[in-house]
Amino acid sequence: MRRPSGWWRSPKPLVFGVCLVPLALLVLDGFQGRLGANPVETITHATGLWGLRLLLLTLSITPLRRLCGWNRLIAYRRMLGLFAFFYASLHLSTYLVFDQFFDLRAIWDDVLERPYITLGFSAFVLLVPLAVTSTNGWIRRLGKRWVTLHKLIYPAAILVSAHFLWLVKADYRESGIYALILALLLGYRLLPVRTGKRRRSRTAQANGAMGRVSR
Ligand code: HEM
């Protein structure tokens, strides 16, 4: 049987391009003066939402593989996770530069005094080591500890979700839906897995398989 060729065989560049679309649309809106009355708020919201969405997509890879057998999805998990971090960094930069004008004192006061900023800040701190150690070199160097370290994605996602829930003042529908999706994705991981599958997953983890391990 002929193997599929072109982008379909390796759609990584396509997925990479799709992950950049929200940023491209934001830049386009900026050039066309369509960022609304408060552009900083619009950018903060869009980048924060995409950070969260990509984090949830990253966490959905393992359940999708187990439920649907789409094992090839694993090839995209690292990219999705790094894009989540990329949007979270844009989100944080917007806050630091355009909201607080790099006033370190005011930023620190915000972190201490506003619980939703504390939660967002803590989430970002947890995401940093995940992004830094996402390279093949770090995966090799850390071995089994890499798998343990990358479990930080769970508390990070919970903190992001709490950050979103906390900052909402009245309508909890949107933040609630994201929190529910996260609860389902995390809850799924608590379900017992058939021993054979668990053994296979452990073997994959032990092999340290360059971002292909189960998370
Ligand atoms: C130091 C870290 C962070 C700071 C200072 C921060 C700050 C903010 C601010 C100022 C807002 C807007 C609040 C408002 O509308 O009143 C916001 C909203 C939001 N942030 Fe963060 N954030 C941080 C980390 C994160 C991270 C790591 C993520 C996701 C990966 C995230 C996701 C969100 C989401 C989803 C929203 C709501 C967007 C919306 O209202 O549509 N934040 N954040």
Residues whose N, C-alpha, C, O or C-beta is under 5 A from the ligand:
A	BS01	HEM	T44 H45 G48 L49 G51 L52 A84 A88 L92 Y95 I117 G120 F121 A123 F124 V160 F164 L167
